[in-house]
Amino acid sequence: EVILETGIKICFTGTARDESGTEITREYLESIAISRGLEVVSSVTKSSCDLLVASDKSSMSGKAKKARDYGITVISVSEFMERI
């Protein structure tokens, strides 16, 4: 399990929504990550990303597929919000 600590490289994918269906903007999620000392990256590569936060954890988007292929942990937005 990836611990959300300073320096972790994190990438976001998909359109996040809260429990009521309201969109949570990528900018908002990124600002939270940055405020906690995480490094936001835009793409998933073996060396550039430690954790992928996906709006749909079971997504097979390009980023999610790459993350799984590289063994990078994929968590949901709600898991991210709980851990942060």
C-alpha positions in Angstrom: 0.0 0.0 0.0 1.3 3.4 -1.0 1.5 5.9 1.9 0.6 9.4 1.0 3.7 11.2 2.1 5.8 14.1 0.9 7.3 13.4 -2.5 4.9 10.7 -3.7 4.2 11.2 -7.4 0.4 11.1 -8.0 -1.7 11.1 -11.1 -5.4 11.6 -11.6 -7.7 10.1 -14.2 -11.4 10.4 -15.0 -14.1 12.8 -13.9 -14.5 12.5 -10.1 -17.9 12.8 -8.4 -18.9 13.0 -4.8 -21.7 10.9 -3.2 -24.4 13.3 -4.5 -23.0 13.1 -8.0 -21.5 16.6 -8.0 -18.3 16.9 -10.0 -15.1 17.2 -8.0 -12.7 19.1 -10.3 -9.3 17.8 -11.1 -7.9 21.2 -10.1 -9.4 20.8 -6.6 -8.0 17.3 -6.2 -4.6 18.4 -7.4 -4.5 21.4 -5.1 -5.2 19.1 -2.1 -2.4 16.7 -3.2 0.0 19.6 -3.6 -0.9 21.1 -0.2 0.0 17.8 1.3 3.4 17.7 -0.3 2.6 15.3 -3.1 3.9 15.7 -6.6 1.2 15.8 -9.2 2.2 14.3 -12.6 0.1 14.2 -15.7 1.0 10.8 -17.1 1.6 7.3 -16.0 5.0 5.8 -16.6 7.1 3.3 -14.7 9.2 6.0 -13.1 7.0 9.0 -13.2 4.0 7.8 -11.1 3.7 6.1 -7.7 -0.1 6.2 -7.3 -3.0 6.6 -9.7 -6.3 8.1 -8.4 -9.1 7.1 -10.7 -12.7 8.3 -10.6 -13.6 4.6 -11.4 -11.2 2.3 -9.7 -12.1 -0.5 -12.1 -11.5 1.7 -15.1 -9.6 0.3 -18.1 -8.7 3.8 -19.3 -5.2 4.2 -20.9 -3.8 5.5 -17.6 -5.4 2.8 -15.5 -4.3 0.0 -17.8 -0.7 1.4 -17.8 -0.7 1.7 -14.0 -1.8 -1.9 -13.6 0.7 -3.1 -16.2 3.5 -1.3 -14.3 2.3 -2.5 -10.9 1.3 1.0 -9.8 -1.4 1.2 -7.1 -4.8 2.4 -8.3 -7.2 3.9 -5.7 -10.6 5.6 -6.0 -11.2 9.3 -5.3 -13.0 8.4 -2.1 -10.0 6.4 -0.9 -7.8 9.3 -1.7 -10.0 11.7 0.2 -10.1 9.3 3.2 -6.3 8.9 3.2 -5.5 12.5 2.8 
